[in-house]
Amino acid sequence: MEVGMFDWEAAEEVLYAISKEQVARFLGRGDCGDLYGIGFFCDPIEGVMLVANTRRYLSASLREYVEQIDATDEETLRWDIGNWEFPAGLALSTEEQMEFDAAWERLGRPHEEHDEDRDQVALEELCARVLRRLCDEKVFSDAHSLEGLVVLGPDDPPGDVLVKKRRLDSILNRRS
């Protein structure tokens, strides 16, 4: 690896390790029985956040959206992680979130060396691989109501939300 180049392999290992730990802590709480989705919000400039949503929060968000804005496609809102209960990550405390952020920050930023659009695609692929590994190791096995996984970026138009989610459906469908 050249000096200064972003190490994508190391990034995957770090993201996998910290995500596995955060998911285990989050699910270990025992109060996320209506959890339906887990995913990553990723941005080569801002970094990566592990996120989750519950049916209860979705219902409240949907009501609020319809009251304040207008009717919306419920399925798109359901998987658009910008509307999720745990948008700042699964961490239960500031200390845990700082731990997640610090582990990721040590890697640097992909965009410092490359084209931002290409890095966005690579970062989303990395996040999908991490979700696949977490599923393969049955890290989500205690999330009995988990319906889907999603990886989204900051510039995704609403139409891309469901397309990206469907790409990851096969990962979740393989878990048993």
N, C-alpha and C positions, 0 to 999 in steps of 0.2 A: 504494500500500500504506500502511495506517495505521501509525504509529509503534508498535512493540511487537507487531505482528501477525507471526505465523510466515509466512515466505515459502516456500510450497510449491514454487514454480518454481525458486527458488534451491536449495532442498533437493535437488530432483531433479538439477540440474546438478552439484552438489557430490558427491552420492552416486554419480552416474554416473562422474564423473572419477576419484574415488578408488577406486571398485570396478574400473574398467577397468585402472588401474595395478596394483592389488593382484592381480587375476586374471592379468595378464600376467607379473608377477613369480613368482607361485605356479606357473603352468604352465611357466614358463621354467626352473624347477628341474629338470624332467625326471624326477622320481622319483614322479610321481603317476599312474602308468599304470593303477592300479585305482580311480581316482576315478570315482564314479558319480553323485554329486549335489552341487549347489551351490545355495545359497539365502541368504536373509536371515532373521535373527531380528530382529524389530522391536518396539519398545516405546516409546511416546511419553515415558515417564519415563526409561528407561534408555538410549535411543538405538537405533542400528542396528549389527548385526554381520554381515559377510559370512562365510558358513560353508561348509564342504565335508566330504564323507565319502568313505571308501574302503571297498572290499569287505573288505579285510583287517581293518579296524577294526570293521566291522559284524559280521563273524563272531565276533570276540573279545567284542564287546558282547552279542551274542545268547547266546553260551555263558554268559557271566557272569550275565546276567539270568535265564536259565533255572535256573542252579545256585543263585543267591542268592534269587530271588523266586518265579518260577513260569513256566509256559508263557506265551507272548505271541504276538500276531499279528506275524509277522516283517515283513510289508509295512508295518505302522504303525511299528514300531521302525525300519525302514529309512529312513523319511522324517521321523521325528520328530527335528528337528535338535538337541534336547537330548541326544541320544546320539551326536553326531558327533565325529569325530577332531579337527576344527578348529573347535571351538565358540567360540573366542575370536577368530575371524577368521582370514583366510588369511595374515596377516602372519607372516613368518619370525622376526622379532625384536621385542623390546619397542619398539625405536625405530620400526619400521614400524607397529606397532599404535598407538603413540602418535600417529603421523602421521595415520592413518585417523581415530582418535578426535578429534583436534584439529580436523580439517577439518569433521567433523560437528558438534562441539560449538559451533563459531563460529556456527552457525545458531540456537542456542537450543533450547528445548523447545516442541513444539506444545501440550502440556497447560497451559502457563502462560496461554494465552488461550482455550482451548476445552474442550469436553467430552472427557474421556479416551477414551470408547468411540468417538465419532465420529473422533477423531484416530487411533485404532488402525486403523480402516478406511481412512482417508486415507493413513496411513503404509504400510500393506500394499499399497494400490493404487500408491503411488509406487514402492515396491520392485519390484512386478511390471512397471511401465513401464521401470524401469532394467534389469531382466533382459531384457526384450524388446529394448531398444536394444542391449544387449551382444550378444545373439544376432544381431540384424540386422547388426551390424558384425563378426560372426564372431569375436568376442573369445574364444569357447570352442572355436574350431576345432582347437586342439591337444589338447583334452580328448576324445580319440577314444572313450573308454569312458563318456562322460557320458550318463546315462539320464534324468535329470530335474532339474527346478528346483522349489524350494519357498520359500514365504514364510510364516512362522509368527509368532505373537505369544505372549506369556507366559501367556495364559489359555485357550489352545486345548485343548478336550477331545480325547482320543485319536481320536474319530470324525471330527474336522475335519481331521486331518492329511492323509488321503488325498483328501478332497474338495478341499482347497486345492491339493494337488499336481496333481490332475487338471486344474484350471483352467489351470495353467501348462504342461501337457504340449503343448498346441498351439503354444506359443512355441518349445519345443525342437524339435518336429517340423518346424517351418518352416526350421530352419537346414540348410544344406547345405555 
